[in-house]
Amino acid sequence: MTRYNRQDVLRILRIHARQLQAWERAGLVTSTDNYGFEDLVQLRKLRDLRATRLSAASIRAGVTAMRAASGMENPLLEASAARRGSRLVFRHSGAVMEPITRQLVFDFEVQTESTNVKCVRFSAAQRETWISEGFIEAVRCEESGRIHDAVNLYDSILRRDPRHAPSAINLGTIFYNQGEFLLAEKMYRQAVNADPNYALAHFDLGNVLDELQRMAEAIEAYRTAIRLVPKYADAHYNLALAWERLNEPRKALRHWEIYLKLDPAGPWATHARGQARKILAREKLAVVWRCAGHPKARADR
């Protein structure tokens, strides 16, 4: 069985180390540096649930209650989970349960039947498993350089579930790396529409719009990513670059400064620090930037 170390998991699932540590502290996953396939599936589910702004405490309470109510060892792997209000609900064996109250809730997922067409239908849990396994296999294909196979797998997932934002993002990134920027834009927009609160989707959309020289749209995408995740260091960095390309050094300066506070020792910190110094020297804004309440200091808020 293929095993993955901690850095592999962070890269494959595009999650931050601090997020993984938070899940470990909450008892949702075990701290380790040796992950298997099931671990990746569980972490992807946690990532997708967290993207709906469901807190780690709410997820933990739902998982604990589901274990007690159903006898499942790991509800995140054995059932399909979703947010309902501020709580976690699980779909299993044809029913949807809110485990804390132990009440069955109405399932809004409606399936239509056709008397003329015979087909195999997945249950919700089977469908989720198929998508999870397909996604991990697609990532494996990318990692091993089998890009054509990865594209086919992501495409298959999106035909079954057009709202699977991680597949849309990864497929968009393949197109982006191939220089197919219009196709990449299409996939990133699909991800944004599927999950408007997915900061990474807005960030990637900003990157491809930047490549297409549509700077106003790129800036709006970066700013949306930052509104969703104010400490998104890379988004501040790219937004600063975008403002500089539009010859707006004062607006760029704010985001260079924020980036340096968030990632002072990162790989791009030296460049960011140099750009900030150049702007301060050229525009003579050192006093203005430190002057609390000055209208220029409030630019781009």
N, C-alpha and C positions, 0 to 999 in steps of 0.2 A: 504494500500500500504506500502511495506517495505521502511523504510527510513534509511539513512546511515549518520554517522557523518564524519567529516573531516578526521580523522585517518582511518576510514573504507575505504574511497575513496582512500587515499594514498596507503593503503595496497593492496586493491583489484586490482587497476590499476597499481601498482608498479611505481608510479611517485613520484618525490621528492617534498617536501613542497615548495621549491623555484620555481619550475616549475609552480605549481598551482598558486602561488602568482603572477608570471609573466603574466599568462593568465588573472588573475583578473585585474592587472594594465592595460593590453592591452584592456580591455573591452570585452574579448571573453567569459567570464563567470562571473556570479555574485558572490561576496564574501558571503559565507554562511557557516553554520555548519549543514545544514539539506538538504541532497541530496536525490532525487528520482531516479527512473529507467532511465528516460530520461536524467537526468543530467549525470549519469554514461555513457550512450551511447555517449553523446556529448563530454565528457572528454576523452573517449577512442579514438574518432575520432581525437581530438586535439593531443593526445599523438602520434597516428600513423602518423599524418601529420608532427608533430615536428620531429619524427624519420627520416623523409626524408630530414631533415635539411632545411625545409621551415620555415622562420622566423615568429615570432608572428605578426610582422607588415604586412607581405605579406598575412598571413591568415586573419587578420583583414580587410585588404583592399579588399580581395576577397569576404569575407562574406558580407561586407557593400555594395559592388557593386552588389552582387547577390540579396540582399534584394531590392535594387532599381530597378534592371532589371526585377525581377520576382514577386515581391510583397510577397515573402516568409517571414514569421516572423523569422524562424530559419533555414537557408539553410543547416546547418550541420546536422540537424535532418530530413529535408524534402527532401534532395537530396543526391546523392553520390558524395563525393569530392575527388579530387586527385591532385597531383602536375603535372604541365606541364611546364617544364623549371623553371623559378623563380616565377611562379604565380600559383594561385589556379584555377582549373576548376571544373565545376559541371556537372554531368550527370543527366538529368531529362527529363521525358516524351519522351524518345527515342532520345534525342539530347544531345550533349556535348557543353557547353557554357563557353567561357572565359569572365567572367562578366565585367571586367574592360573595355575591348574594345567592349564588347557586340557582339563578333563574335562567330559563330559556328565553332567548330574545328572538325577535323576528329577523329572518334572514332575507336581506334585500336582494341577494343574488338570485335572479330568476332565470330558469332554464326553459327554453321553448322546445317542444317536440315537433317532429315532422313525420307524417305518416308515409311520405313518399321516399324518404332517404333513411337508409340504415347506416348508423355510424357508431363508433365506440366513444362513449363519454367518460371523461375522467371525473372522479369525485374532486371536490375542492382540495382535499389533502393530496391526492395523487397528482393533481395539476401543479400544486405548489412544489411537490417533490420533483416532478419532471422539470420544472423551470429552474429550480435550485441546482439540480444535477447538471442540466444543460449549461447553465451559466458558469459553474465551476469548470466544466469541461472546455468551454469556450476560452476561459482565462488560461487554462493549461495549454490550449492550442496556441494562443498568443505568446505565452512564455517560451514555447518550443519553436517558435517561428512559423507555425502552420497557420498563416494569416487567412488564407482562403477558407480553411475549415472553420476558423473562428467566426468569420463573416457569415458563413452559412448557419452556424449555430445561433448566433445573435439574431439573425434574420428569422429563424424558426421560432425563437422565443417571442419575438415581437409580433409575429403573425398570430401566435396564440394569445399573447397578452401585450397589446400595444402600449399599455401603461407601465411596462416594466422599465423604469427609468435607468437602472444601472446598465442594462443591455443597450439601451439607446445611447447612453454616454460612451460606453466602451466601443460601440460600433462607430459612433461619431469620431472618436479619437483615432481609430484605424484610418478612416477617411482623411482626417486632418493630417496624419503623418504621411499619407500618400499624396498630399497636396490637393485632394478633392474637397476644396473648402465649401462649396455649395452643398455637397452631400453631407458634409460634417455639420454645417449649419442646420440642415433639415433634421438630423438626428438629435442635435442638442436642443432644438426647439421642441421636438417631440418629448424629450425628457423634461423640459421646463413645463410643458403643458400637462404632462402626466403627474408631476410633483412640483408645484410652484414653490414649495418651501425647501427644495433641494439646492443648497447653495452651490455645490460643485457644478451642477448643470448650468447655472447662470454664469459661473466663472468660465467654464469651457466655452459657452456661447460667446462671452466677451472676447476670448482669445481668437476665435475664428472670425468674428466681426472685425477685430483689429487687423487680421491678415487681409481681409477684404477691403480695408481702408474705409470702413464705415464707422468712423470714430465715435460719433454721437451715440450710436446704438451700442457700441462696445462699452463706452463709459456707463451708460445706463445699466447694462448687464453686470458690470463690475460693482456698481453701487448697490444693485439689488442683492448681490452675493454678500456684500458687507452689511447691509441692513439685516439680513438673515443671520449672519455670523460676524458680529462687529470685530472680532479678533482674528479674522481671516487674513493672515499676513500676506500671502501671495496675491490676494485680490487687491490689497492696498498697494503692493509693489507694482502690479500691472496697471492699476488706475493712475499711479504717479507717472508711469511711462506714457500712458495715453494722454494725460494732460500736458506733458512736455511736448508730445508730437503736435498738439494743437497750440503750442506756444503759450501755454498758461502756467508759467513757472510758480506762481503764488499758490495755485490750487494743487500743483504737483508737490510742493514743499510739505504741505500738511500730511500727505500720504507717505512721503519718504520718512517723515518724523515718526508717524505711527508705526510704519513697518519696522523701523529701527528699535522702537520700544518693544515690539512683539517678538522680533527675531534678531537681537543685537549681534549674535555670533553666527548667523546663518550664512550660506554660501554666497548670497547676494548682498550681504550687509556692507561690504566694502564699497561696492558700486553705489548703493543707496546713500551711504554717508558722504561719498564724494559728490554726488548730485546735489544733496542738500547744501553742502558747503558752497558749491558753485552758485547755486541760486541765491543764497544769503549774501555772498560777495557781490554778485552781479546786480541784484535788485536792491541791495542795502536794506534788507528786511529784518535784520537781527533784532532790532529794537521793537519793530512792529509786531513780530511773531511772539515776543514775550510780553507784549502790552495787553493785559487782560481787558477784554471788552472792546478792543479795537475792531471796527467793522471788517477789516481785511483778515483778521484772525478767525472770523466766522465764515469765511468764504468756503463754499462747497459743502456746507452742512445740510 
